[in-house]
Amino acid sequence: MIDLDNWIEIFNAIKKNKLRTFLTGFSISWSIFMFITLLASSNGAKNGVMTTFGSRDVNSISMMGRVTSIPFQGLPDNRKIELDKKDFDLINEHIAQKEFISPIINKTVTASFGNNFTNVRFVGVYPDYTNINGIKIKEKQGRFLNDMDIEENRKVAVINQRLKEVLYQDEDPVGKNIIVNKLRFTVVGVFEETSSTNIEKAYIPLTTSQLLFNDGWGYTSLAFTVKNLNTEKKNEAFLKDLRKKVSLLHRFDSTDEQALTFSDQLAVYLQTLGIFNAVNVFIWVIGIGTLFAGIVGISNIMLITIRERTREFGIRKALGATPRSILKSIILESVITTSLFGYLGLFLGIGASKLFNSFLENNRELSSLALFQNPSIDISIAIGAMVLLIIAGVLAGYYPAKLAVKIPPVEAMRAE
């Protein structure tokens, strides 16, 4: 237990050496503050860039047939490659990395409700598409497509918020009709999506889209998500193998990149993640360097402090104080000082991050800051850094103080 006399002694020592206490405290607070703000800034930049991926899953890939540019086995170039059910079956049944898959049929149509008309992108998909593109139904605004819609070729549509505003304005569209090519579709849901585009869009069952809009039953594209492709090298090998398999189905050269194209969200994500991992390592190096500078500062100040107090130690020993009690007071003083100023740096660092985040949320119109969101840091890392500085301060004071208290009282009192 620490008695009142110890507290008074520690307080007097701190009060007597204001400059030393300030220098020690500033070194601790600044190190923690810089460490936190650096990591928070790195996380804020990463969060901001990741939002550019929108609602779509980061492990999604879209495959689209194009036009061949290389003759193959007697077949001419400039042949159109149209994806169809055999491509769907290939990926769905024979690609182990596949998670969710949906064909896509795009069709731009004129839609109306009452006296309101607009051009709409009607997109035929399977229910799995909601897991691929991160589609979220607005609260109390219906549902997405289901298996019964597909099996029964229902004329139902899930519209986006933009289409709701244009056609239905303030009305609730769920359960109402939308007219397309004199056909009545029933709106079953309204979805929201984080996308930079501002177009009217509606999702309908793929089977309905094939019957009404797509002669030949081909697909505009195939979208799917994959698993266990956690490096760029694995992703490249996967796409190369998939291109080869699709080329056998449609008889085109497997090296013809114009015949089959991929919109590879996963590749972009992995590249971005690689960049931020490198940046994060750099930030950690700078942050650890800042902490090390703080540790060096604390060590130097504690060494000076012990030398200044050597004579005091001699007097206290001559009056009957034990070396252990002297060491105890020095360590307690160091712990109290480093803890208080460490907490101050922690508070200021987290406070600055929160304040800047609040500023960003209230000023989203500032395009220059659009890619910087939610700067934050794991509180356990911040506390760990503070504890490290406290331990460093204790050790920096303990060893020179241990040597100083071993000096005989007479010699210690002679010290200048």
Stockholm file with secondary structure:
# STOCKHOLM 1.0

chainA/1-416         MIDLDNWIEIFNAIKKNKLRTFLTGFSISWSIFMFITLLASSNGAKNGVMTTFGSRDVNSISMMGRVTSIPFQGLPDNRKIELDKKDFDLINEHIAQKEFISPIINKTVTASFGNNFTNVRFVGVYPDYTNINGIKIKEKQGRFLNDMDIEENRKVAVINQRLKEVLYQDEDPVGKNIIVNKLRFTVVGVFEETSSTNIEKAYIPLTTSQLLFNDGWGYTSLAFTVKNLNTEKKNEAFLKDLRKKVSLLHRFDSTDEQALTFSDQLAVYLQTLGIFNAVNVFIWVIGIGTLFAGIVGISNIMLITIRERTREFGIRKALGATPRSILKSIILESVITTSLFGYLGLFLGIGASKLFNSFLENNRELSSLALFQNPSIDISIAIGAMVLLIIAGVLAGYYPAKLAVKIPPVEAMRAE
#=GR chainA/1-416 SS CCCHHHHHHHHHHHHHTHHHHHHHHHHHHHHHHHHHHHHHHHHHHHHHHHGGGTTSCTTEEEEEECBCCSCBTTBCSSCBCCBCHHHHHHHHHHCTTEEEEEEEEEEEEEEEETTEEEEEEEEEECTTHHHHHTCEEEEEEECCCCHHHHHTTCCEEEEEHHHIIIIITTSCCTTCEEEETTEEEEEEEEEECCCSCCCCEEEEEHHHHHHHHCTTCCBSEEEEEESSCCSHHHHHHHHHHHHHHHHHHHTCCTTCTTTEEEEEHHHHHHHHHHHHHHHHHHHHHHHHHHHHHHHHHHHHHHHHHHHHTHHHHHHHHHTTCCHHHHHHHHHHHHHHHHHHHHHHHHHHHHHHHHHHHHHHHHCTTCGGGTTCCCCCCCHHHHHHHHHHHHHHHHHHHHHHHHHHHHSCHHHHHHCC
#=GC SS_cons         CCCHHHHHHHHHHHHHTHHHHHHHHHHHHHHHHHHHHHHHHHHHHHHHHHGGGTTSCTTEEEEEECBCCSCBTTBCSSCBCCBCHHHHHHHHHHCTTEEEEEEEEEEEEEEEETTEEEEEEEEEECTTHHHHHTCEEEEEEECCCCHHHHHTTCCEEEEEHHHIIIIITTSCCTTCEEEETTEEEEEEEEEECCCSCCCCEEEEEHHHHHHHHCTTCCBSEEEEEESSCCSHHHHHHHHHHHHHHHHHHHTCCTTCTTTEEEEEHHHHHHHHHHHHHHHHHHHHHHHHHHHHHHHHHHHHHHHHHHHHTHHHHHHHHHTTCCHHHHHHHHHHHHHHHHHHHHHHHHHHHHHHHHHHHHHHHHCTTCGGGTTCCCCCCCHHHHHHHHHHHHHHHHHHHHHHHHHHHHSCHHHHHHCC
//
